[in-house]
């Protein structure tokens, strides 16, 4: 069951990405010759109008084949009015951006749904007070529930952590101690911690940790927009930062995962409930959006770079150069695919 859910999630994400390209192509009256979910041999297909809608044998991707565009041979073009290559550069760039844009939109809608259903979060209840810390000096104790900081209501531990790390000077904390509400003033200190990538960072803290108790936070339809926007932006920045740290060598290459890892994690999330599955699907969707914008010739980002060149210099890039760079891009992507699958297998073998 978990495997089936994983494949359905991946297929849906691919469909939504390609739908973005398809709709923008149709908006600019570009003929779409094939809309395929999956690669390789076509298993099922139906032609509607000028477009063949297909389900192909290898469900690890998908593509929209537009008239005048051939990723396998970028030198094949067409000057017909309904051709992709006959459209002005700005329209081609919007068509290319359509896929990643729809990935971000899908993530936003999924986070919006989570906000309405109810997002799991740590309660703002103190479970640990470090000796000698600002919190200990101010009189905070284990079991205290933080109600507000500087007049702002606290609903989750993340709210509390965010306000403390971005504070200046002393902060006013309203806490509930065994039913008694008290007001305390705490001055955070710059302390050393580790970020998600294991790097040492300094941020303002007061020396407390969560109790581990979890609550479900629901938002009204208006407030849910703000939650969905923040989560989509945060997820995007996390993926961008992850790519940066991977290039810098902070994150080792062995941590990279491929399609097997995605299937495993998605299946696991499905067993933990709808909210967990929606959250992971949103994160994978953002991941697809960001990675497709990388300036690798075989990806949307690479095509955008070529098109920007044409806009700036008023002439298309050299066909031979485009062909060689595109083939190199495909070689890189295939190498990464094989490498990540090897990583996934190694992780499974090592338990």
N, C-alpha and C positions, 0 to 999 in steps of 0.2 A: 504493500500500500504506500509506504514511504517513497519507494522508488517511482511509483506512478505519479505521486504528487510532485516530486522533484522534476520529472520530465514535463509535466503540465506547466509548472511554474516557469521553467526555462523556455518552453515553447511560447508561452504567453508573453514573456519579456521580449523574446525575439520578434514575435508578431507586432508588438506595440512599437518597437524600434523601427521596424520596416514600414509600419503604417505611417509613421511620421514622414519618412522619405516619400512614400506613395502619395500622401495627401498634398504635400508641397509640390510634388511633380505634377499632379493633376491640376493644382491651383494655377500653375504656369503653363498648362496645356501641353505638357510633355507626355508622349505616349509611353505607357508602362507595358512592356511586352510580357513580363512574367513577375509575379509576386510569389516567392517561394519560402516556405518554412522548412528549413533543412537544406543540406547540400547533397550533391551526387545525383543518382538516378531518381527520376520522378516516379513516385509510387501512385499518387492520385492527382488528378488535375481536372479543372473545369474552366473553360474559356467563357468569359462574360465580356461582351463588347470587344475591345482591342487587347484585353489583358487575360493571360493564362494564370489562374490561381492554382498553385501546386503545393503538394506535400512531398518532400523528397526523403530519400532513404536515411541520410545521416542527420539526426536531429540536434546538431551541435552548432547551429547558426541559422542563417537565412539571408535572403537577398532580394532586392528589387532590381530587375533588369530593365533599364530604360533605353529607349531607342537612341542610338548614337553613343552609348556608353558600354565599354567592355573592360572590366577590371583585369581580365587575363591578358588583354592586349589594348592598352590605352591609346594606341595609334589609330585604332578603328573608330572613325567618327562619321557623322552624317550632317549635312547642311539642310536637311528638310525642316520646315517650320515647326514640326512637332517633335524635333529631336532635342535631346538634352544638350548636346554640344552647340546647337544653334542659338541657345538662349544666352542672354547677356550674363556676364560673370556674377553680378549681384543676385540674380535669380538662382543660378547654380549653387552659390554659397548657401542660400536659404534652403534649397532642397537638401544639401548635405547636412545642414544644421538640424533639419527636421527630425532625424532619427534620435540624436542625443537629446534634443529638446523634449521629445515625447517620453524619453526615459526619465527625465527630471520631473515632467508633469505627472507621470505615473507614480513616482515616488511620493510626490506631494499629495496626490489623491489617497494613496495608501496610508500615509501618516495622518491625513485628515480623518480617514475611517477609524484609525487607531484611537485618535483623540476622542471621537464620539463613543466608541465601544468602551474605552477605558484602558489607559496605559499603565503597566506595572512600573512602580518606582519605589525606592527606599523611602521610608517615612523619615521625617526630620527629628528622629529620636536619638539621643546621644547614647552610644554603647560603650565608648572608651573616652576617658579624659587623661591625657598624658601628664604625668607629674611635672611640676615646674613650668607648665605651659601657660600662655595667657588665659586659657579657659579655666585652668585650675586656680590661678590667682584671682580670677573674677568670681569664683564660686560656682561655676557650672559643675553639674554632677551627672553620673550615669543615670539614665532613665528620664532626664529632662527632655521635654518636647519643645523645640524651638518654634514659636508661633509667628514671630515677625522679626525682621532686621531693618533698622532705620525706617520703620513705618511701613515696610513692604511685607505683605503676607507671605508666609512660607508654606508651600504645599508638599514639597519633596526635598530630599537631601541634596539633589542637584541644584535646586533653587538656593539653598543655604550656602553650598560650596561656591557657587557662581558669585553671589553677592559679597562673600568674604574675600575672595581672590581679587575682586575689582574694587575693593573698598579703599578709602583713604583715611588715615588716622583712626581714632576710636570709633567703634560701632555700638549702636544701642540694640540689645537683644531682649526680646520679650519671650520668656520661657514658662512652660507649665510644669511645675514640680509637684507631682502627686496631688494635682487638683488646685494647687496654689499658684497663681500667676505672679511672676516677679520680673522686675526690670533690672538688667545688668548692663554694664559698659565694659567692653572688651577691646583691647588694642592688638590686632593681629600683628604677627612678626613675619619677616621674610625667612622662610625655612626651606631646606632642601627636600625635594621629593623626586620621584621618577614619573615620567610621562608614559603614555601608552606604548611608546617605542623603546622604553627602558633607559632613556636618556635622563641625566640629572638636570633638574630645573629648579628654579627658585620661585616661589609664589607665596602670597600672604595667606597664612593659616593661623588658627587659634589653638590647634592641638587636640582635636576631637575626632572621633570616628563613629560611623553609624552603628545602630544596634543590629541591623540586618533585617528588621521587620519590614514587610512589603505592604504597600497600599495600592489601590487602583484609583487612578486619577482620571476623571472624566471632564470633558470641556463642552461648553455649549457651542452651537454651530458657528457663532461669530469668533469666539476665542480659539476654536479649533483651527481657524485659518492661521493664526499666529504660531500655534504649536507646529503645524505642518510646515510652515515656511522655515522656522528655526531648525527643525529636524532635517529638512532637505538641504539647507545650507550647511549645517554641521556635518552631515554625511558626505557632502561634496568636498568640503575642506579636508575631511579625514582621508578620503581617497586620494586627493591631490597630494596631501602631506605624506601618505604612505608611498606613493610613487617616488616622491622626492627622496625619502629616506632609503628606499630601495636602491636608487641610483647612487646615493652617497655611501651606501654600504652599511648604514646603521641597521637596517633590516636585512638579515642574510638571505641570499637567494633561495636557500632551502625552505624558507617559510612561504614561498610562493605556492599557491594551490591552483589546480586546474578544474576541469569539468567534474572529475570524480569527487574532489573535495566539495564542490558546490552541491552536487547531488547528495552527498552524505550529510552535510550541514542542513540542507533544506529538508531532508527526510527527518532529521532529528528535530528541527524546529516545528514541523508538522505535528509531531507527537506531543509537543509542549503547548499546543493550542493555537487558535486562530490568530491571536495578537502576535505571538512569536513568529508565526509564518508570514504574516503581513509585514512585520518589521524587517525580517530578513529579505523578503522579496523587494521591499523598498530600497534596502541597502545594495542589493545586487543590481537593481535597476540604475541607481546612481553610479555604481561602479561601471556599468556598461556605457553610460552616458559620458563619464569622464574619460575612460580609456579610449573610446572611439574618437575623442577630440585630440588625442596625442598626435603630434606631427609625423606619423609614420605613413609613408606613401600608400600603403594598401588600405589604410583606415580613412574614415571621413576627414579627420584632421589633416592628413597628408594631401587629400584632394583639395581641401580648402586652401592649403599653402600654395599649391599649383595655381589655383584660380586667383588668389590674391596677387601672385606674380603677374598674371595676365592683366589684372586690373591696374597694377602699378606701372608696368612697362608697356602696356597697350599692345602686347603681342603674346601669343601662347608660348610656354616654355618649349625648348627643343624636344621633339618627339622621342629621339633616341635616349636622351637623359631621363625623360619621364618613364619610358619603358624600363630602363635599367634600374631606376630607383624603385619603381613599383615591384619589379621582380625581387629586388633585395628586400623590400618590405614584406612581401609574402614569405620569403625564406626566413626572415626574422620571426614572423608570427608563427610559422610552422615549427620552428626551432623552440620557441617559447612554449608552444602547445605540448610538444613531446617532452620538454624538460619538466613542465608542471605535472604532466601525467606521471612521469617517473617519480617526482616528489611525492605525489599522492600514493602511488603504489608502495614506495619506501615507508611512508608513514603507516600505512595499513600493515605492512609486514612487521614493523617494529611495535605494533600495538598502539 
